Amino acid sequence: MLDDRKLTFEQAMEELEDIVSKLEEGDVPLEEAITYYKRGVELSKLCSDKLKNVENQLTQVLTEDGQAVAFIVNEEE
């Protein structure tokens, strides 16, 4: 297992998918299942945080003078 700070989004998702597969099989002892579940929650939060960070980056645009401003899309109804 890599240090969580160095995990890429893809690596975290792959590990999370492995955990889900193991838990779905249903033949994991309870203590091990709890450990997998806790790790899955950590990975889920890590992925969510990474996505939120990317979303924040994508919703910022730079003005001509280099200032970051929020990018707002007005949706038509």
Secondary structure, 3 states (H helix, E strand, C coil): CCCHHHCCHHHHHHHHHHHHHHHHHCCCCHHHHHHHHHHHHHHHHHHHHHHHHHHHHHCEEECCCCCEEECCCCCCC
